[in-house]
Amino acid sequence: LQLQASGGGSVQPGGSLRLSCVAPGGSLDDYAIAWFRQSPGKEREGISCISTTGGSVYYSDSVKGRFTLSRDNLEKTVYLQMSSLKSEDTAVYYCVKPKTNFCVPRTLRRPFDDMEYWGKGTQVTVSS
């Protein structure tokens, strides 16, 4: 199984984008999903995760209040709505499944090696 992130692009500071995560040929229904991002020269950063039912959602301090993570299990898609984008949000964004299949606050502090099923990621560039 490989998760596919899409929806990235170029946007001005203050703008918005919505990223999507799907599992081509499969289903996300039974998976907790997390989003990580990687900026040039930096380590991958966990920014948000959502439980299998969508009942639990957590955010890193860097995106809290600006990003909203949701899932539509009927559409088999997880959405990351990003608003009030800043230049420091520029990164490649990956949707991944925690190997534990749990979404708890410490999930975002786990190393990327504790995640699985990620694909190529989608580039988000915030620039004026």
C-alpha positions in Angstrom: 0.0 0.0 0.0 1.2 3.5 -0.8 -0.4 6.7 0.3 -0.6 9.5 -2.3 -0.6 13.2 -1.3 -1.7 15.8 -3.8 -3.0 19.4 -3.9 0.3 21.2 -3.4 1.3 24.3 -5.4 2.5 27.8 -5.1 0.7 30.4 -3.1 1.3 33.9 -1.6 1.7 34.4 2.1 -1.7 34.5 3.8 -3.2 32.2 1.1 -4.7 28.8 1.5 -4.3 25.3 0.0 -6.1 22.0 0.6 -4.0 18.8 0.4 -5.6 15.4 -0.1 -4.4 11.9 0.8 -5.7 8.8 -0.8 -4.7 5.2 -1.1 -4.9 4.3 -4.8 -6.4 0.9 -5.2 -7.1 0.6 -1.4 -8.8 2.3 1.5 -7.8 4.6 4.3 -10.7 3.6 6.5 -8.7 1.5 8.9 -5.7 3.7 9.1 -4.7 6.6 11.4 -3.1 9.2 9.1 -0.4 11.7 9.9 1.1 14.5 7.9 4.8 15.2 7.9 6.7 17.9 6.0 10.3 18.5 5.1 11.8 21.8 4.2 15.2 22.0 2.5 18.0 21.4 5.0 15.6 20.4 7.8 14.4 17.2 9.3 11.0 15.9 8.6 8.4 17.4 11.0 5.2 15.8 12.1 2.5 18.5 11.9 -0.9 16.7 12.3 -2.6 13.4 12.7 -6.1 12.0 12.7 -7.5 8.8 14.2 -9.3 6.1 12.2 -12.7 7.5 13.1 -11.6 11.2 12.9 -12.5 11.6 16.6 -9.0 12.5 17.6 -7.0 15.1 15.7 -3.7 16.7 16.9 -1.5 19.5 15.6 2.0 20.7 16.1 2.4 24.1 17.6 3.8 25.4 14.2 0.4 24.8 12.5 -2.2 24.9 15.2 -4.9 27.3 14.5 -4.0 27.6 10.8 -4.3 24.0 9.5 -7.3 21.7 9.8 -7.1 17.9 9.3 -10.3 15.9 8.5 -11.2 12.7 6.9 -14.1 11.5 4.7 -14.2 7.7 4.9 -17.0 7.5 2.3 -14.7 9.4 -0.1 -11.7 7.5 1.3 -9.8 10.7 1.5 -8.0 12.7 4.3 -7.9 16.4 3.8 -5.4 18.9 5.2 -6.8 22.4 4.9 -4.0 25.0 5.2 -4.8 28.6 5.8 -2.8 31.7 6.6 0.2 30.2 5.0 3.6 31.5 5.8 6.9 31.2 4.0 8.1 28.8 6.6 5.4 26.4 5.5 7.3 25.8 2.3 8.1 22.1 2.2 7.3 18.8 0.7 4.2 17.4 2.5 3.8 13.6 3.0 0.8 11.7 4.3 1.8 8.6 6.2 0.4 5.9 8.4 1.9 5.5 11.9 3.1 1.9 12.3 1.2 1.8 15.6 -1.9 2.9 13.8 -2.6 5.4 16.6 -2.9 9.1 16.6 -1.9 10.6 19.9 0.1 13.8 20.6 3.4 12.0 20.7 2.8 10.6 17.2 3.9 14.0 15.8 7.2 13.7 17.7 8.0 10.2 16.5 10.8 9.7 13.9 9.8 9.3 10.3 11.0 5.7 10.5 8.0 5.0 12.8 5.7 5.8 9.8 4.9 3.7 6.8 3.3 3.7 3.4 4.3 7.2 2.3 4.5 8.2 -1.3 6.4 11.0 -3.1 4.8 13.8 -1.3 3.5 17.1 -2.7 5.4 20.4 -2.8 3.9 23.5 -1.2 5.7 26.8 -1.9 4.7 30.0 -0.1 6.3 33.0 -1.6 5.5 36.5 -2.7 
